[in-house]
Amino acid sequence: MTTPDFPYPRKRFGQNFLIDQNIVKKILHRAALRPEEMVLEIGPGRGALTRGLCQAAARVLAIEIDRELYAYLQEELGTSVNLELQLGDALAYPFYELPPGTVVVANLPYNISTPLLFKLFESRTSIDRMILMVQLEVAQRLVGKTGTRDYGVLSVLAQYFADIDLAFKVSRTCFRPRPDVASAIIEIRLKSNDVIDRPEDIEHFVHVVKAAFGHRRKTLLNSMRDAGFDSQVLESAFECTEIAGSRRAETLTVQDFSRLARMLFPH
């Protein structure tokens, strides 16, 4: 099968190719890769970022789901001896098998960016940091502060696992085709396991956060009761944690949610 000289973007894969070399340079500068580091790139597209990654790191693993792009990259970047191209779905990739200290640098497909993020969070013992292009709205939610409109389930869960910075915004004109939404680069530094709960506790934490935000306009007591929590158990937990049940979910910090989850699901 012959591949086109320049593969066309496919909407079903959420492809918007980065074409601005100044943005590529800014991403690489933010990544601050060391010569001995390994990089994971998800969705390399036409390779705009891949070339720079290969020049800066010891090894680059690039996962591409599009067969035509995969064939194109093999031809275009086949001489890069430190590049390993894999054809496949990143959502099915065992990220936990990556060597410890892996750096993730990628323009994430926007249609699967959130599930990909949480799959990467689950493999945090293998990852040092992540520099990612995401939809601006998602970036603003990821870094959302307590009490703001952007602060919600995604903010709390992401900030539970990591420290996140919105590095800079990226114009729609930097892509072909132009996306319908604005973009941003975020830097994510995973927290150590010393500050993360056990897997079963994480499950409880997620359950509490989703229940609390289930009805944003309702109080914690009413929202969590609607999610199936017993009123008396809730009132006891609120009293012990000194968190008023009359508050709303967006006023609680990540630490507040953690304390509440531990009280509602004691060991």
N, C-alpha and C positions, 0 to 999 in steps of 0.2 A: 504494500500500500504506500503510495506517495503522499507525503504531507505537504500542506500549503506552505509557501515561503514564510508567511506570517499568519499563524492560526487566528481565526476570528473568535471574539469573546462569546461565551455561551451563557445565556441568561440563567439557565437552570443551575449552573454552578456558581452563580453570583459573581461572575468575572468582570472586574473593572481594572484594567492594567495600568500600573503606575508608569508614567512617561517622563516625569520631571526629575532630571538628574540632581538638581539641587536638593530635592526632598530625599532622594536616595542617600546623598552625602550627609544630610542632617540625621537620618535614621542610623547610619553607620557610626556617626560621631556619638550619638546618644548611646548606642550599644557598647561602645568602648571595648571592643573585643581584644582579647590578648592572644598572642600567636599560638598558645597551647590549648585554647578552648575549642569545644565542639559546639556547633550551631545546628539547631533544628529550624528549617523553614517550611511552613505549611502553605501550600498553594503558590509555588514560585512563579506561575504565569509564564511570561515571556523571558524571565530571567533578569529583569532590570536590577533587582536587589541581589540576586544570587552571585553575580560576578564579583561584587564588592565583598560579599561574605567569604567567598573562596580565597580572596586575596588577604583577608584579615585573620582568618581562623585556621586551626589545624585541620579541621574536618567539618564538612557541611553535609547534613542529611536533608534532602528536599523531597517532600511528599506531594505528588501531583495526581489528581483524580482524572484529569482530562487526557485521554490517550493521544490525541493529536499534539497537545502541548508537551506531553512526555516525550514523544518522538522528536519534536522540534528541539527541545532542550538537550536531548541526547546528541543531536547533530551540532547544535550551537556551542554547547559547553562540554562536549565529550573529551576535550583535552585537559580539563581541570581534574588532576589526579586526586585531589582531596574532596571531590564531590561524589556523593552517593545519591543517585536519583532512584526514587521508588514510586511505582505506579500503584495508587490505592487511595482509599478513603481515610482521611486523617481521623475521623470519628471512630474508626475501627482499629486504629494503630495502638499497640501496647506501649504507651509513653513511659510506663513504669520500668521498662527495660532499657531506657536510655541511660548512659553512664552518668553518675552524679556530677553535678556542676554544669550540665548542658544549658546553653543559652538559647532561648527561643526568640527568633527575629522573623516577623512575618506580617504580610498584609492579609489579614484573615478574611475569608469569604464572609460577607456580612450576613448572609442568610443562615449561617450556622455558628456565628461568632460566640454566642453565649454558651451553648452546649460544649463547644470546643474549649472555652475558658475553664469550665468546671471539670472537664476531663483532664485538663492540664493541672488544675489545682489538686486533683486526686493523686497525681504523680509528682507532687511537690518535692519528694525526697530526691528526685533525679534532676530537678531544675534549679538553677541558681537565680535567674532573672528572665524576664520576658519584655521585649520591646515590640509592641504590636500596633498595627494600623486597624482601627475599628471605626464604626459609625460614630460621629460626634455625640449624638444623643446617648449612645451606649457608654461612651467615655465619661460623659457628664454624670450619668447614673452610677458608674463604677466609683467615681471619686466624690459622690454626693455627700454633703455634710448633714449632720443631724438637724432636723427642723426645716430643711429646705424641700422644695418641690421635687428635686431630683433624687432625694433620699428615699430608698425603698428596699424591697427584698434583695435585689441585685447588689445594691450598695452594701448592705449588712453582710451578706454571705461572702462577697468578694473581699471586703475589708477584714473579715474574720480570718481569711487565709493569707492575706498579703497586704503590704503597704503599696499604695498605688498613686502615681503622679500622672497628671495630664501634661505631657511634655510640650506639644504644640499642635495647632490646628493645621489641616491640609485642605487647600482649595479644591473644589470639584474640577477645576481646569487642569489639574495635575494628572488626570486619568483619561484613558480612552477605553470604552465610551465614558462620557461624563456620568457619574452616578447621580441619582435623584436626591441624595443626602450629602451633607457635609461629613468630613472625616477628621480624625485626630490620631496622634501617636500617644500611646500610654506606656509608661514603664511600670512594671510589676516586680516587686521583690518579695519572694515567698517567705513567710515566717517559718521559723524552725519548729520542729515537732514539740519542742519544750513548751511552747505556748498554745499548741493545738490540742484539743481534747481527743479522747479515744474515738475510734470509728463509730461506736454505738452512741457516744455522746454527741458527735457531730450530727448524726441522724436526728436526735432529739432537738438539737439546736435549730436545725433547718425546719423541723416541724413547728416549733414555737414561733420562729420568725414569720413563716408563711401564714400561720394562724393569726398572728398579731396584725399583719398587713392585709388580711382577707377582706376587711371592710374599712378602708382608710378613714372614713368619716365617723366610724364608731369608736367608742372607748376600747381600751385594751380588754377590759372585763367582758364587754358585750361581743366584741369580735372573736375573742378566744372561746367564749362560751358557745357561740354559733359554730365554731370549728369542732366542738365536741368535748371541751374541757369542763370538768365539774366546777360549779360556781364556788363551792366551799373550798375546794382544793386551790382554786385560783386566788381566792381572797386570802387564804393562809400564806400562799407563796408571795403575794403582793406585800403582805404585812412583814414577812421575814426579810424580804429584799429591800423594803422601804421604797417600793415602786408603786405609786398610786394607780389603782385600776381605772381611775377616771382619766388617765393620760391617754394620748393617742400614740400609735406605734412609731410615727416619725420623730417623736421627742426622745426616744430611747437610744442610747449609744450601743455599740457592739458589745461592750462589756456588760451593760444592763441586760441585754438579751441572753448573754452567756450565764449570768447569775440567775436569771429567771428560769432558764432551761435546767440548770443544775438543781434548783429547788423543786421544780415540777417533776423531774426524773432523777431522784436521788439514787446513788449507787446501791 
